[in-house]
Amino acid sequence: MKILRAYKTELNLNNTQKTACARHAGAARWAYNWGLARKMEAYQNGEKVPTAIDLHRELNAMKKGELSWMYAVSKCAPQEALRNLDQAYAHFFRRVKEKKAGRKIQAGFPKFKSKKNGLGGFRLTGAIHIFENAIQLPRLGRLHLKERSYLPVEGVHMLSATVSERAGRWFVSVQVEMEIPDLKATDKPVVGVDLGILALATISDGTRIENPRALKSDLRKIKRLQRMVSRRQKGSANRKKAIRQLAKAHLRIANVRNNTLHQVTSLLARTKSAVVLEDLNVIGMVKNHALAQAIVDVGFFEFRRQMVYKGQWYGCQVILANPFYPSSKRCSQCGHIQATLDLGTRVYICDHCGLTIDRDLNAAINLEQLATGSSPESYACGESVSPGYQAVLVEAGTEQQSTCV
């Protein structure tokens, strides 16, 4: 089975190479903003909106005059930026159509890119060669890597390379097409995973993954650095220095969070045959201002996103429970559903059978039973328990009906 996979690692650049990369990022940013302005102008005048191909032809004609500086960068940088603009523009109008049909798609109108938010990045295609400790890119030459033997050298088809900057550090992400075996992990267990704030993940086998709370642990430092930025004079060298310090602090927080998420999702995908998750409405959850910061700090959607594509790699099915499935209120032993259950109640006590169990572990076991079909259908007296709820099997980013209990 062929899949698309990306490998991202940090570059070890000298000052000349950093300048060249910044020039490519600037050309891509300029082309994106120019193309967006041209699309908006054509739309407002009732003209045909130019495509990426039309804009690229127009841009090539302008290179002979006022845009002669673009000859110093690869033609792929502005060309791929215009393709990204085409996709963003199409996603917005697709959102308008889907909204009329009653569906929700979070895709706003494309925004102009600013250098204040970072130098950005650019994508290159064509002659890309990977070595053990370096990568060779068009017009940039051979760039050394900080990590050896991570990028695939052979056995893959190279598609593109994206170079990006964040907090003064440069990264390269290569997209490759590779062949993987069609795995069917039937001998591995099925587990339910309950995501939360106190614990990042509680697994139905009793395992508890602690939440690193990356943002909360460094929040005082972030506030102090933000005050430093606010107090510096705009445009001064000291303000730029303070901004760099703040960006490095934010990057560290993101790295701590991503490292934990990657470790947990990789462990689950490699050792389990199926993982059941709750289909959480994160956008609705963050409307609770008392918990919004803590919820965003966990990264619920990123956890689900990583599980989906890693499940495809390692033969692990990802099952999403119905959003209305009462995994926390339902007793995992008898199936009784409590009418109310406050967020502050961390121990679940069943009013029907007397089961006393950790709230998150009870929810994880209910999620596992949703996939295995081992939940009780009736009480000992014959009374019917909770109504059936549907689960959705997610494979490679698509959702299809899978299981119903």
Buried (B, 14 or more C-beta within 10 A) or exposed (E): EEEEBEBEBBBBBEEEBBEBBBBBBBBBBBBBBBBBEBBBEBEEEEEEBBBBEBBBEBBBEEBEEEBEEBEEBBBBBBBBBBBBBBEBBEBBEEBEEEEEEEEEEEBEEBEEBEEEEBBBBBBBBEEBEBBEBBBBBBBBEEBBBBEEEBBBEEEBEBBBBBBBBBBEBBBBBBBBEBEEEEBEBEEBBBBBBBBBBEBBBBBBEEBBBEBBBBBEEBBEBBEEBBEBBEEBEEEEEEBEEBBEBBBBBBBBBBEBBBEBBBEBBBBBBBBBBBBBBBBBEEEEEBEEEEEEEBBBBBBBEBBBBBBBBBBBBBBBBBBBBBEEBBBBBBBBBBBBBBEEBEEEEEEBEBEBEEBEBBBBBBBBBBBBBBBBEEBBEEBEEEEEBBEEBBBBBBEEEEEEEBBEB
